[in-house]
Amino acid sequence: MPQKVLVIDDCDDMIDSIATLLGLRGFEIRRAQSTVEGLQIAGDWIPDTIAVDLWMPKMDGNEFARLIRRRYGKAVNLIAVIKSASEKMYNEYAQAGFNSCILKPFAVSELLEKIRIE
């Protein structure tokens, strides 16, 4: 069974790029343009990994991560997709519940390293 990955970003080009590249590698992909939509999808279709842009309208990625952790514990691999970061920000992401972070722009190989292979 293919690993399920939910990609959340408010940039269509980013979603399309990630979804296409992962889909070509055999992952089952769902897309969301907001964290609110991502929560709905994750409720019906429990992903193995969620890659979420942190700077989202309405609900930021950190709040989203906390809600996912309350709902699923550590069962879901959470990847923060970010434009820049400091050591303090990395600590905040970890406290929110993210397993890892990846900086935009990134290579597919970097993303694949962050995705839990089962």
Residue frames as qw, qx, qy, qz and C-alpha x, y, z in Angstrom:
[[0.000, 0.890, 0.457, 0.000, 0.00, 0.00, 0.00],
 [0.416, 0.526, -0.046, 0.740, 1.47, 3.41, -0.93],
 [0.316, -0.349, -0.451, 0.758, 2.36, 5.86, 1.78],
 [0.044, 0.838, 0.495, 0.225, -0.22, 8.66, 2.12],
 [0.379, -0.153, -0.108, 0.906, 1.00, 12.27, 2.07],
 [0.058, 0.892, 0.449, -0.016, -1.11, 15.38, 2.60],
 [0.435, 0.104, 0.072, 0.892, 0.38, 18.58, 1.16],
 [0.082, -0.874, -0.456, 0.145, -0.93, 21.89, 2.54],
 [0.352, -0.200, 0.133, 0.905, 0.08, 25.21, 1.01],
 [0.303, 0.758, 0.359, -0.453, -1.77, 28.31, -0.16],
 [0.142, 0.628, -0.501, -0.578, 0.43, 28.44, -3.29],
 [0.896, 0.316, 0.139, -0.279, -1.02, 26.30, -6.09],
 [0.578, 0.651, -0.490, 0.032, 2.36, 25.97, -7.81],
 [0.127, -0.499, 0.790, -0.334, 3.98, 24.60, -4.64],
 [0.741, 0.006, 0.536, -0.404, 1.18, 22.09, -4.07],
 [0.840, 0.495, -0.060, -0.212, 1.25, 20.98, -7.70],
 [0.364, 0.668, -0.639, 0.113, 5.03, 20.58, -7.73],
 [0.290, -0.364, 0.808, -0.361, 5.19, 18.54, -4.53],
 [0.786, 0.152, 0.435, -0.411, 2.14, 16.45, -5.39],
 [0.770, 0.568, -0.234, -0.174, 3.40, 15.65, -8.88],
 [0.263, 0.612, -0.725, 0.176, 6.92, 14.76, -7.76],
 [0.389, -0.237, 0.794, -0.402, 5.72, 12.55, -4.91],
 [0.818, 0.284, 0.241, -0.438, 2.96, 11.02, -7.02],
 [0.661, 0.586, -0.455, -0.113, 5.52, 9.96, -9.61],
 [0.131, 0.441, -0.835, 0.301, 7.39, 8.16, -6.82],
 [0.461, -0.192, -0.860, -0.104, 4.34, 6.12, -5.86],
 [0.000, -0.165, -0.620, 0.767, 2.96, 8.13, -2.94],
 [0.057, -0.677, -0.698, -0.225, -0.79, 8.60, -2.58],
 [0.202, 0.009, -0.131, 0.971, -1.31, 12.37, -2.43],
 [0.050, -0.824, -0.563, -0.038, -4.06, 14.67, -1.20],
 [0.304, 0.268, -0.004, 0.914, -3.87, 18.45, -1.41],
 [0.193, -0.817, -0.511, 0.185, -5.27, 21.30, 0.65],
 [0.315, 0.611, 0.060, 0.724, -5.00, 25.05, 0.14],
 [0.299, -0.678, 0.237, -0.628, -5.58, 25.86, 3.81],
 [0.068, 0.210, -0.882, 0.417, -4.91, 24.30, 7.18],
 [0.591, 0.087, 0.404, -0.693, -8.66, 24.28, 7.84],
 [0.814, 0.339, -0.278, -0.381, -9.19, 22.21, 4.68],
 [0.400, 0.414, -0.801, 0.164, -6.19, 20.07, 5.69],
 [0.300, -0.147, 0.748, -0.574, -7.83, 19.23, 9.02],
 [0.776, 0.223, 0.152, -0.570, -10.98, 18.14, 7.21],
 [0.722, 0.429, -0.520, -0.157, -9.02, 15.91, 4.82],
 [0.186, 0.366, -0.839, 0.357, -6.94, 14.44, 7.67],
 [0.534, -0.081, 0.549, -0.638, -10.16, 13.60, 9.50],
 [0.863, 0.296, 0.076, -0.402, -11.51, 11.50, 6.64],
 [0.861, 0.420, -0.218, 0.183, -8.24, 10.19, 5.20],
 [0.600, -0.756, 0.207, 0.159, -5.52, 9.70, 7.81],
 [0.587, 0.723, -0.345, 0.117, -2.18, 10.50, 6.16],
 [0.872, -0.168, -0.185, 0.420, 1.16, 8.98, 7.10],
 [0.449, -0.174, -0.010, 0.876, 2.87, 12.34, 6.50],
 [0.143, 0.923, 0.357, 0.005, 1.67, 15.93, 6.32],
 [0.478, 0.019, 0.081, 0.874, 3.86, 18.64, 4.75],
 [0.033, -0.881, -0.473, -0.001, 2.43, 22.03, 5.71],
 [0.298, 0.528, -0.042, 0.794, 3.47, 25.59, 4.97],
 [0.339, -0.367, -0.595, 0.630, 3.72, 27.45, 8.27],
 [0.045, 0.271, 0.081, -0.958, 2.60, 30.85, 7.07],
 [0.049, -0.408, -0.822, -0.394, -1.04, 30.16, 6.30],
 [0.292, -0.326, -0.006, -0.899, -4.08, 32.44, 6.66],
 [0.733, -0.408, -0.225, -0.496, -6.72, 31.76, 9.36],
 [0.860, -0.475, 0.185, -0.010, -4.71, 29.03, 11.16],
 [0.188, 0.770, -0.607, -0.062, -0.91, 28.90, 11.05],
 [0.721, 0.240, -0.650, -0.022, 1.08, 25.70, 10.75],
 [0.106, 0.248, -0.776, 0.570, 2.00, 25.58, 14.45],
 [0.571, -0.015, 0.383, -0.726, -1.64, 25.64, 15.54],
 [0.821, 0.239, -0.344, -0.387, -2.43, 23.02, 12.88],
 [0.491, 0.306, -0.785, 0.220, 0.38, 20.79, 14.22],
 [0.203, -0.169, 0.690, -0.674, -0.93, 21.04, 17.78],
 [0.741, 0.110, 0.139, -0.648, -4.42, 19.99, 16.62],
 [0.772, 0.304, -0.531, -0.169, -3.05, 17.05, 14.62],
 [0.256, 0.293, -0.820, 0.420, -0.99, 15.91, 17.61],
 [0.456, -0.073, 0.533, -0.709, -4.06, 16.05, 19.87],
 [0.819, 0.224, -0.054, -0.525, -6.03, 14.04, 17.34],
 [0.910, 0.294, -0.289, -0.031, -3.43, 11.44, 16.25],
 [0.733, -0.592, 0.250, 0.224, -0.54, 11.64, 18.69],
 [0.204, -0.636, 0.591, 0.452, 2.77, 10.74, 17.05],
 [0.717, 0.259, 0.644, 0.066, 1.15, 8.51, 14.40],
 [0.530, 0.811, 0.204, 0.144, 1.47, 11.22, 11.71],
 [0.617, -0.121, 0.110, 0.769, 4.84, 12.52, 10.49],
 [0.116, 0.951, 0.259, -0.124, 4.60, 16.34, 10.40],
 [0.598, 0.065, 0.184, 0.777, 6.94, 18.37, 8.19],
 [0.020, 0.864, 0.185, -0.468, 7.01, 22.18, 8.46],
 [0.585, 0.442, 0.326, 0.597, 7.65, 23.82, 5.08],
 [0.247, -0.862, -0.158, 0.414, 9.24, 27.21, 5.74],
 [0.495, 0.828, -0.008, 0.264, 10.96, 30.10, 3.96],
 [0.282, 0.595, -0.508, 0.556, 13.46, 30.91, 6.69],
 [0.788, -0.533, -0.304, -0.047, 14.24, 29.86, 10.23],
 [0.013, 0.696, -0.554, 0.456, 16.31, 30.64, 13.27],
 [0.295, 0.071, -0.900, 0.312, 17.25, 28.33, 16.14],
 [0.291, 0.106, 0.530, -0.790, 14.39, 29.84, 18.18],
 [0.668, 0.219, -0.189, -0.686, 11.93, 29.11, 15.37],
 [0.546, 0.169, -0.815, -0.095, 13.14, 25.48, 15.11],
 [0.045, -0.022, -0.825, 0.562, 12.44, 25.09, 18.83],
 [0.488, 0.193, 0.235, -0.818, 8.93, 26.52, 18.34],
 [0.668, 0.221, -0.518, -0.486, 8.25, 24.06, 15.51],
 [0.392, 0.090, -0.896, 0.186, 9.40, 21.15, 17.65],
 [0.144, 0.103, 0.663, -0.727, 7.24, 22.31, 20.56],
 [0.593, 0.214, -0.050, -0.775, 4.24, 22.58, 18.24],
 [0.828, 0.025, 0.523, -0.201, 4.75, 18.94, 17.30],
 [0.665, 0.660, -0.292, -0.190, 6.62, 18.93, 14.00],
 [0.943, -0.137, 0.181, 0.245, 8.98, 16.03, 13.35],
 [0.579, -0.103, 0.298, 0.751, 11.13, 18.10, 10.99],
 [0.224, 0.842, 0.083, -0.484, 11.39, 21.28, 8.91],
 [0.641, 0.215, 0.460, 0.576, 12.38, 21.88, 5.33],
 [0.047, -0.631, 0.023, 0.774, 13.38, 25.23, 3.85],
 [0.609, 0.709, 0.352, 0.050, 11.94, 26.52, 0.56],
 [0.813, 0.314, -0.318, -0.374, 13.20, 26.06, -2.07],
 [0.585, -0.405, 0.699, -0.069, 14.16, 22.43, -1.55],
 [0.315, 0.310, -0.814, -0.377, 15.18, 19.46, -3.63],
 [0.840, -0.144, -0.294, -0.432, 12.87, 16.46, -3.87],
 [0.687, 0.102, -0.651, 0.305, 15.59, 14.34, -2.26],
 [0.012, 0.233, -0.524, 0.819, 15.45, 16.59, 0.82],
 [0.654, -0.161, 0.058, -0.737, 11.70, 16.12, 1.12],
 [0.855, 0.031, -0.492, -0.162, 11.99, 12.37, 0.62],
 [0.423, 0.198, -0.695, 0.546, 14.50, 12.23, 3.49],
 [0.254, -0.178, 0.415, -0.855, 11.94, 13.90, 5.77],
 [0.785, -0.073, -0.195, -0.583, 9.14, 11.53, 4.85],
 [0.556, -0.332, 0.725, -0.234, 8.95, 8.47, 7.03],
 [0.576, 0.278, -0.675, -0.368, 9.55, 5.38, 4.91],
 [0.704, -0.252, 0.512, -0.422, 7.77, 2.35, 6.34]]
